[in-house]
Amino acid sequence: MIDSDKHSNEALLQAYSGKVRVRVGGLLLRDGAMLLAAHRGLLPEGAPFWSPPGGGWQFGESIRTALVREFWEETGLRVRVGRFLHIHEFSTGELQALELFFEVLADEDALPQLGHDPEHAPDRQLLTELAWLTPRQLLQKAPAEVHPILRMVLSPDDVFVPQINFAA
């Protein structure tokens, strides 16, 4: 990574650096594909990082309320929270989070639209794209570009196999 990319990425992620965050994420499946959000700033050379939509749990709200809010902010979809699926300790460089993933449900005819992160100015957004990706499409991406909870998903059913991932 060239220096300017490194400094640009550090500036984008500054709001999250050096803090422990609790994040919630939602797994929405349709026709064998998962709705995922591409984030910039986490990987070198502008590579996207694909992750389930979600974000930070705020003081005063329940985990489920946080997930409904975050999903709305990032996708424009009103979701219902289903079963708890995964817990993941995310730690890379200056970023550290405990992530809780749930199944989410939405009306079949509801169409997602790329939203925004209110913590960032319009020209500093981390979200770059939403896409429905199948397990096969995820396996074709570089592992670093795919959230760890999705790296070994071989079929849509695998999403519902609970995972507990703590850093070594």
Backbone torsions as a table, in degrees:
resi	resn	phi	psi	omega
1	MET	NA	135.4	177.4
2	ILE	-78.2	156.9	-174.3
3	ASP	-55.1	-41.4	-177.7
4	SER	-64.0	-36.5	176.1
5	ASP	-63.6	-43.7	-178.8
6	LYS	-61.0	-46.3	-179.3
7	HIS	-67.9	-37.0	177.7
8	SER	-63.9	-45.9	178.4
9	ASN	-62.6	-43.3	179.2
10	GLU	-60.8	-39.7	179.2
11	ALA	-65.6	-40.7	179.1
12	LEU	-62.7	-37.1	-174.2
13	LEU	-95.4	2.2	-174.7
14	GLN	-55.6	-37.4	-178.4
15	ALA	-62.5	-21.0	-176.2
16	TYR	-108.5	-10.7	-173.8
17	SER	-73.1	142.4	175.1
18	GLY	70.2	18.7	-179.9
19	LYS	-132.0	151.4	171.2
20	VAL	-93.9	126.8	179.7
21	ARG	-116.9	151.4	168.0
22	VAL	-107.7	122.8	-177.8
23	ARG	-116.9	150.1	173.5
24	VAL	-119.6	144.5	179.0
25	GLY	-139.2	152.2	-178.5
26	GLY	-121.3	135.1	177.6
27	LEU	-104.6	110.8	179.4
28	LEU	-111.4	122.2	-179.4
29	LEU	-114.2	142.4	173.5
30	ARG	-147.3	130.4	175.1
31	ASP	48.5	41.5	176.0
32	GLY	80.3	6.1	-179.8
33	ALA	-121.4	155.2	178.4
34	MET	-108.8	141.3	174.3
35	LEU	-80.7	118.9	-178.6
36	LEU	-127.3	155.5	179.2
37	ALA	-113.8	134.8	174.6
38	ALA	-89.5	133.7	178.6
39	HIS	-116.9	143.3	174.8
40	ARG	-104.7	161.6	174.2
41	GLY	97.7	-12.8	-178.7
42	LEU	-91.5	-26.7	-174.5
43	LEU	-121.0	155.0	179.7
44	PRO	-67.9	160.8	173.9
45	GLU	56.2	29.9	174.6
46	GLY	72.4	12.2	179.7
47	ALA	-64.5	141.3	178.5
48	PRO	-78.6	153.4	172.6
49	PHE	-115.6	115.2	-176.1
50	TRP	-91.4	125.9	-175.7
51	SER	-147.4	154.6	173.4
52	PRO	-61.3	143.9	176.6
53	PRO	-57.2	143.3	179.3
54	GLY	164.2	-173.2	-179.4
55	GLY	178.3	-159.7	-171.1
56	GLY	-74.4	141.0	174.3
57	TRP	-81.8	127.4	-177.3
58	GLN	-102.1	148.1	178.6
59	PHE	-55.6	136.5	175.3
60	GLY	92.9	-7.4	179.1
61	GLU	-115.0	155.5	176.2
62	SER	-77.0	162.1	177.9
63	ILE	-58.0	-44.7	-178.1
64	ARG	-66.2	-39.6	176.8
65	THR	-63.5	-40.0	177.9
66	ALA	-60.9	-43.0	-179.5
67	LEU	-65.5	-43.6	177.5
68	VAL	-59.9	-43.9	179.7
69	ARG	-64.0	-49.9	-178.1
70	GLU	-62.2	-41.6	179.3
71	PHE	-63.1	-41.4	177.6
72	TRP	-61.9	-46.5	-178.9
73	GLU	-60.6	-40.4	-173.5
74	GLU	-89.1	-26.4	-173.6
75	THR	-125.5	-13.2	-175.3
76	GLY	73.9	8.5	-178.8
77	LEU	-98.8	136.7	170.9
78	ARG	-86.7	118.5	-177.1
79	VAL	-117.3	160.8	170.5
80	ARG	-111.0	136.9	-177.2
81	VAL	-86.8	127.4	177.7
82	GLY	-97.6	-139.2	-173.9
83	ARG	-77.1	151.5	174.3
84	PHE	-72.7	136.1	-175.7
85	LEU	-117.8	-51.6	-169.4
86	HIS	-139.8	152.5	168.8
87	ILE	-127.0	136.1	-175.2
88	HIS	-142.1	130.7	173.6
89	GLU	-92.2	116.0	-179.0
90	PHE	-103.3	125.1	179.4
91	SER	-148.7	118.2	178.0
92	THR	-151.4	117.5	179.9
93	GLY	58.9	-119.7	-177.6
94	GLU	-90.2	-0.9	-176.8
95	LEU	-102.0	134.4	178.6
96	GLN	-145.8	128.8	-179.3
97	ALA	-150.4	151.3	166.8
98	LEU	-103.7	120.9	-174.0
99	GLU	-112.2	133.7	178.7
100	LEU	-116.5	123.5	-177.3
101	PHE	-113.7	135.6	-179.7
102	PHE	-125.7	154.9	166.9
103	GLU	-70.0	139.8	171.5
104	VAL	-126.7	151.7	-178.9
105	LEU	-125.2	142.5	177.6
106	ALA	-141.4	160.9	176.5
107	ASP	-58.8	138.5	-176.7
108	GLU	-59.4	-31.1	-177.5
109	ASP	-90.4	-2.6	179.4
110	ALA	-73.8	130.6	-178.5
111	LEU	-106.3	127.6	178.7
112	PRO	-72.7	149.5	174.8
113	GLN	-135.1	137.1	-179.4
114	LEU	-56.6	123.7	-179.6
115	GLY	-99.0	-145.2	-175.5
116	HIS	-146.8	166.2	175.8
117	ASP	-110.1	113.4	-175.5
118	PRO	-62.8	-15.6	178.1
119	GLU	-74.9	-10.4	-175.3
120	HIS	-123.9	146.0	175.7
121	ALA	-64.6	158.2	-178.5
122	PRO	-54.3	-34.7	-179.1
123	ASP	-88.8	4.1	-178.0
124	ARG	-123.4	21.1	-178.3
125	GLN	-66.3	141.9	175.8
126	LEU	-85.3	-32.4	179.8
127	LEU	-72.6	131.1	-179.9
128	THR	-121.1	-20.9	-173.4
129	GLU	-166.3	150.5	167.9
130	LEU	-116.5	143.3	177.9
131	ALA	-153.5	149.0	170.8
132	TRP	-89.7	115.1	-177.6
133	LEU	-120.5	135.2	177.4
134	THR	-85.4	162.4	174.9
135	PRO	-54.7	-39.9	179.2
136	ARG	-61.2	-42.9	178.6
137	GLN	-64.5	-37.5	178.0
138	LEU	-65.8	-39.0	179.5
139	LEU	-66.0	-21.9	179.2
140	GLN	-82.8	-11.0	178.4
141	LYS	-87.5	157.5	174.2
142	ALA	-60.6	136.8	-178.3
143	PRO	-52.8	-37.5	-179.1
144	ALA	-63.7	-20.5	-178.7
145	GLU	-85.3	-5.3	-175.1
146	VAL	-119.7	133.9	178.0
147	HIS	-53.8	139.2	-177.5
148	PRO	-53.3	-31.9	-179.0
149	ILE	-70.1	-13.6	-177.8
150	LEU	-108.7	-2.8	-172.6
151	ARG	-67.7	-27.6	-177.8
152	MET	-110.8	16.1	178.8
153	VAL	-75.3	117.6	-179.2
154	LEU	-102.3	-22.7	177.6
155	SER	-145.3	159.9	178.9
156	PRO	-56.3	-30.6	179.4
157	ASP	-63.4	-29.2	-179.2
158	ASP	-61.9	-24.6	179.5
159	VAL	-60.7	-27.6	-175.2
160	PHE	-93.6	4.7	174.4
161	VAL	-86.2	113.9	-175.2
162	PRO	-57.7	141.8	177.0
163	GLN	-127.4	139.3	170.9
164	ILE	-124.5	111.2	-176.2
165	ASN	-122.6	108.5	174.5
166	PHE	-110.9	144.8	179.2
167	ALA	-63.7	148.4	-179.1
168	ALA	-76.0	NA	NA
